[in-house]
């Protein structure tokens, strides 16, 4: 899964360098993100407040799961729920 910061950075690089190879794109993205200073919570909170409350349906199709992954998640949830219900 690719984070939003990576996506935005890669889009920015693609706009400046059309036709760039994937290898070079990933190298430039990694280099740019390593140079970026860490984000403080005081700066991040207003961004999330303006974004509104996300819905579960917003994540549809974002997370690729196999049937085996799904079975593992459901098995873990059932075990957790059985402990919690006691």
ZADO-589667 format. One record per residue (C-alpha): residue number from 1; residue in three letters; z, y, x. Coordinates in pm, whole numbers. Layout:
<bapas>
@num:NUM | residu:ALA | zz:Z | yy:Y | xx:X
...
</bapas>
This chain:
<bapas>
@num:1 | residu:UNK | zz:0 | yy:0 | xx:0
@num:2 | residu:UNK | zz:-98 | yy:340 | xx:132
@num:3 | residu:UNK | zz:139 | yy:631 | xx:88
@num:4 | residu:UNK | zz:33 | yy:955 | xx:-73
@num:5 | residu:UNK | zz:88 | yy:1146 | xx:252
@num:6 | residu:UNK | zz:-158 | yy:917 | xx:429
@num:7 | residu:UNK | zz:-413 | yy:953 | xx:148
@num:8 | residu:UNK | zz:-394 | yy:1332 | xx:147
@num:9 | residu:UNK | zz:-415 | yy:1347 | xx:526
@num:10 | residu:UNK | zz:-712 | yy:1111 | xx:536
@num:11 | residu:UNK | zz:-891 | yy:1310 | xx:265
@num:12 | residu:UNK | zz:-833 | yy:1629 | xx:462
@num:13 | residu:UNK | zz:-979 | yy:1471 | xx:776
@num:14 | residu:UNK | zz:-1279 | yy:1331 | xx:584
@num:15 | residu:UNK | zz:-1359 | yy:1679 | xx:449
@num:16 | residu:UNK | zz:-1358 | yy:1827 | xx:799
@num:17 | residu:UNK | zz:-1541 | yy:1534 | xx:960
@num:18 | residu:UNK | zz:-1790 | yy:1381 | xx:715
@num:19 | residu:UNK | zz:-1931 | yy:1048 | xx:833
@num:20 | residu:UNK | zz:-1630 | yy:968 | xx:1053
@num:21 | residu:UNK | zz:-1574 | yy:598 | xx:1129
@num:22 | residu:UNK | zz:-1275 | yy:422 | xx:972
@num:23 | residu:UNK | zz:-1124 | yy:346 | xx:1313
@num:24 | residu:UNK | zz:-1138 | yy:710 | xx:1421
@num:25 | residu:UNK | zz:-1013 | yy:822 | xx:1078
@num:26 | residu:UNK | zz:-703 | yy:602 | xx:1107
@num:27 | residu:UNK | zz:-640 | yy:719 | xx:1464
@num:28 | residu:UNK | zz:-659 | yy:1087 | xx:1368
@num:29 | residu:UNK | zz:-441 | yy:1029 | xx:1058
@num:30 | residu:UNK | zz:-176 | yy:848 | xx:1260
@num:31 | residu:UNK | zz:-179 | yy:1119 | xx:1529
@num:32 | residu:UNK | zz:-152 | yy:1398 | xx:1272
@num:33 | residu:UNK | zz:140 | yy:1235 | xx:1090
@num:34 | residu:UNK | zz:327 | yy:1168 | xx:1414
@num:35 | residu:UNK | zz:304 | yy:1538 | xx:1504
@num:36 | residu:UNK | zz:427 | yy:1647 | xx:1161
@num:37 | residu:UNK | zz:796 | yy:1744 | xx:1150
@num:38 | residu:UNK | zz:1023 | yy:1545 | xx:915
@num:39 | residu:UNK | zz:1061 | yy:1682 | xx:562
@num:40 | residu:UNK | zz:1405 | yy:1803 | xx:457
@num:41 | residu:UNK | zz:1544 | yy:1723 | xx:114
@num:42 | residu:UNK | zz:1570 | yy:2094 | xx:27
@num:43 | residu:UNK | zz:1192 | yy:2119 | xx:63
@num:44 | residu:UNK | zz:1113 | yy:1793 | xx:-119
@num:45 | residu:UNK | zz:1331 | yy:1833 | xx:-430
@num:46 | residu:UNK | zz:1135 | yy:2124 | xx:-584
@num:47 | residu:UNK | zz:810 | yy:1930 | xx:-538
@num:48 | residu:UNK | zz:944 | yy:1632 | xx:-732
@num:49 | residu:UNK | zz:1098 | yy:1857 | xx:-997
@num:50 | residu:UNK | zz:758 | yy:2015 | xx:-1066
@num:51 | residu:UNK | zz:577 | yy:1680 | xx:-1070
@num:52 | residu:UNK | zz:757 | yy:1569 | xx:-1384
@num:53 | residu:UNK | zz:901 | yy:1231 | xx:-1461
@num:54 | residu:UNK | zz:662 | yy:949 | xx:-1366
@num:55 | residu:UNK | zz:585 | yy:673 | xx:-1612
@num:56 | residu:UNK | zz:568 | yy:306 | xx:-1525
@num:57 | residu:UNK | zz:210 | yy:304 | xx:-1651
@num:58 | residu:UNK | zz:118 | yy:549 | xx:-1369
@num:59 | residu:UNK | zz:156 | yy:260 | xx:-1124
@num:60 | residu:UNK | zz:-97 | yy:37 | xx:-1301
@num:61 | residu:UNK | zz:-335 | yy:-114 | xx:-1049
@num:62 | residu:UNK | zz:-166 | yy:44 | xx:-747
@num:63 | residu:UNK | zz:21 | yy:-265 | xx:-631
@num:64 | residu:UNK | zz:-188 | yy:-573 | xx:-558
@num:65 | residu:UNK | zz:8 | yy:-890 | xx:-634
@num:66 | residu:UNK | zz:-89 | yy:-1254 | xx:-629
@num:67 | residu:UNK | zz:30 | yy:-1498 | xx:-892
@num:68 | residu:UNK | zz:275 | yy:-1636 | xx:-637
@num:69 | residu:UNK | zz:421 | yy:-1288 | xx:-578
@num:70 | residu:UNK | zz:461 | yy:-1242 | xx:-952
@num:71 | residu:UNK | zz:640 | yy:-1575 | xx:-986
@num:72 | residu:UNK | zz:878 | yy:-1484 | xx:-701
@num:73 | residu:UNK | zz:962 | yy:-1148 | xx:-858
@num:74 | residu:UNK | zz:1023 | yy:-1299 | xx:-1200
@num:75 | residu:UNK | zz:1235 | yy:-1580 | xx:-1052
@num:76 | residu:UNK | zz:1448 | yy:-1323 | xx:-865
@num:77 | residu:UNK | zz:1488 | yy:-1112 | xx:-1179
@num:78 | residu:UNK | zz:1595 | yy:-1414 | xx:-1385
@num:79 | residu:UNK | zz:1857 | yy:-1504 | xx:-1121
@num:80 | residu:UNK | zz:1984 | yy:-1146 | xx:-1112
@num:81 | residu:UNK | zz:1996 | yy:-1116 | xx:-1490
@num:82 | residu:UNK | zz:2184 | yy:-1447 | xx:-1523
@num:83 | residu:UNK | zz:2454 | yy:-1320 | xx:-1286
@num:84 | residu:UNK | zz:2471 | yy:-982 | xx:-1458
@num:85 | residu:UNK | zz:2505 | yy:-1127 | xx:-1810
@num:86 | residu:UNK | zz:2825 | yy:-1316 | xx:-1723
</bapas>
